[in-house]
Amino acid sequence: MGGKINTSKKTSSIYWIGGSTCAGKTTISNILAANYGFRVYHCDEYLGKHIENSNAQILMHKFNQI
C-alpha cells in the first residue's frame, strides 16, 4: 500500500477492492475500515437480495456461466 489515504475531510468517495477468491479483499477492507472509519459493503452479503429484486432466473443463469 504505497499511497496515503486522505482522511482530513469527509467525502462521498467509494473505494472498490477487487481480486480473486481468497485474495484477502475482506481482510484488507476490514483493516481499512478499522483504521480509517470506512463503512464496508461486502457485495457477497447482498447478492441474494439483489437477485431477488431483479429477474432472478435470467441473472442466475448468466451468473452461473461465469
C-alpha positions as a Markdown table, in Angstrom:
| # | Residue | x | y | z |
|---|---|---|---|---|
| 1 | Met | 0.0 | 0.0 | 0.0 |
| 2 | Gly | 2.1 | 2.8 | -1.3 |
| 3 | Gly | -0.3 | 5.7 | -1.3 |
| 4 | Lys | -1.7 | 7.6 | 1.6 |
| 5 | Ile | -5.4 | 7.9 | 2.2 |
| 6 | Asn | -6.7 | 11.4 | 2.8 |
| 7 | Thr | -8.8 | 11.3 | 5.9 |
| 8 | Ser | -8.8 | 15.0 | 6.7 |
| 9 | Lys | -12.2 | 15.6 | 5.3 |
| 10 | Lys | -15.3 | 13.6 | 4.7 |
| 11 | Thr | -16.0 | 12.8 | 1.1 |
| 12 | Ser | -18.5 | 10.7 | -0.8 |
| 13 | Ser | -15.8 | 8.6 | -2.4 |
| 14 | Ile | -16.2 | 4.9 | -2.9 |
| 15 | Tyr | -13.2 | 2.7 | -2.9 |
| 16 | Trp | -13.5 | -0.7 | -4.6 |
| 17 | Ile | -11.3 | -3.6 | -3.7 |
| 18 | Gly | -11.3 | -6.3 | -6.3 |
| 19 | Gly | -9.4 | -9.6 | -6.6 |
| 20 | Ser | -9.7 | -13.3 | -7.0 |
| 21 | Thr | -11.2 | -15.7 | -4.4 |
| 22 | Cys | -9.2 | -15.8 | -1.2 |
| 23 | Ala | -7.0 | -12.9 | -2.2 |
| 24 | Gly | -7.6 | -11.0 | 1.1 |
| 25 | Lys | -10.2 | -8.5 | 0.0 |
| 26 | Thr | -12.3 | -8.9 | 3.1 |
| 27 | Thr | -9.2 | -8.8 | 5.4 |
| 28 | Ile | -7.9 | -5.6 | 3.8 |
| 29 | Ser | -11.3 | -3.9 | 3.7 |
| 30 | Asn | -11.9 | -4.7 | 7.4 |
| 31 | Ile | -8.4 | -3.3 | 8.3 |
| 32 | Leu | -9.1 | -0.1 | 6.3 |
| 33 | Ala | -12.5 | 0.3 | 8.0 |
| 34 | Ala | -11.0 | -0.2 | 11.4 |
| 35 | Asn | -8.1 | 2.2 | 10.8 |
| 36 | Tyr | -9.9 | 4.9 | 8.9 |
| 37 | Gly | -13.6 | 4.6 | 9.9 |
| 38 | Phe | -14.7 | 3.5 | 6.5 |
| 39 | Arg | -18.1 | 1.7 | 6.1 |
| 40 | Val | -17.6 | -1.7 | 4.4 |
| 41 | Tyr | -20.2 | -3.0 | 2.0 |
| 42 | His | -19.5 | -6.7 | 1.2 |
| 43 | Cys | -21.2 | -7.4 | -2.1 |
| 44 | Asp | -21.4 | -11.1 | -1.3 |
| 45 | Glu | -23.6 | -10.4 | 1.7 |
| 46 | Tyr | -26.2 | -8.6 | -0.5 |
| 47 | Leu | -26.0 | -10.6 | -3.7 |
| 48 | Gly | -29.1 | -12.7 | -2.9 |
| 49 | Lys | -31.2 | -9.7 | -2.2 |
| 50 | His | -30.1 | -8.0 | -5.4 |
| 51 | Ile | -31.1 | -11.1 | -7.4 |
| 52 | Glu | -34.5 | -11.3 | -5.6 |
| 53 | Asn | -35.2 | -7.7 | -6.7 |
| 54 | Ser | -34.5 | -8.5 | -10.3 |
| 55 | Asn | -35.3 | -11.2 | -12.8 |
| 56 | Ala | -33.6 | -13.9 | -10.8 |
| 57 | Gln | -33.8 | -16.7 | -13.4 |
| 58 | Ile | -32.0 | -14.8 | -16.1 |
| 59 | Leu | -29.4 | -13.3 | -13.8 |
| 60 | Met | -28.6 | -16.6 | -12.1 |
| 61 | His | -28.2 | -18.3 | -15.4 |
| 62 | Lys | -25.8 | -15.7 | -16.6 |
| 63 | Phe | -24.0 | -15.6 | -13.2 |
| 64 | Asn | -23.5 | -19.4 | -13.2 |
| 65 | Gln | -21.9 | -19.2 | -16.7 |
| 66 | Ile | -19.1 | -17.0 | -15.3 |
